[in-house]
Every structure is written in structure tokens, then in C-alpha cells.
Amino acid sequence: MLSFLNILILLIFILIAFLVLRVEHGGRKVKIVALILIGLLLYFSIANLFTSEKVDLTSPRGIIKAVYIYFGWLGQTASTLWDIGAGTFRTVGNAINFNVTESDPE
């Protein structure tokens, strides 16, 4: 369940997104919206991890464990996205691969 603070932060991000969309430059809009979405992802993932019952934030060891869990999850997610991108790149590369042999004229 979202707390009041989470809802307030979400509304602030939405307000910033609407204000950014009024900017005239299209490329700049895309970059700012992407940064806002990344910020929302980071905020809600951190909030979800630190409010879960699996993490004990009352001791230094628990805080360090929570940080390791979060960055491990973040690294694993980035690695998975990178692998998906590499697989897609190979698939597209194989689909447009030219069959050039010695008998083909240039």
C-alpha cells in the first residue's frame, strides 16, 4: 500500500512531467521524461526494498545487507536487459546478413 509520502512524491513527479511536456524542444522532452521514469523506478524500488519485512534496518549489518540486495538486484536487472539487447542485435544482424561469395559480382 502506498503511504501519503509515496503518493505525494508520485504526484510531484507527474506534475514535473506535465510541465516538461510544455517545453518546445522534442528531443529534450524525451530525455527529461526518460530521466523522470528512471527516477520513479529507482525511488519505488528503494522504497519497496526498505519497507519490506525481509530487511532489518535497525542494525548496521542489516543496512549493509539491504544495500547489497538492492545493488545486486539492480545489477542483475541491467545484465538481463543487456543480454536481451545483445540477443536482439544478433538476431537482426543475422536477418540482414549478406551472402557474399567469390562468384558474386561486386
C-alpha angles and dihedrals in degrees: 000000000000117000124219091260092053091050091047092051091047091052091049091053091048091050091050090049092053091048091049092052088064090064112109101225113085098201091050091051092056093050093049094046089049091051091049091051091049089049091051091049092051094045097049094042091052091045091049093049096046095046095049120105092233092072122071110206095176095086134047090239090055092049092050090047090052091051091049091049092049097047091043090054091045092050093046091050092049090048091051092050090048091051091050090051092048091050091050091048091053092047093051091043091053092046093057096037112136120226101223117174133170092260094057114099117235 
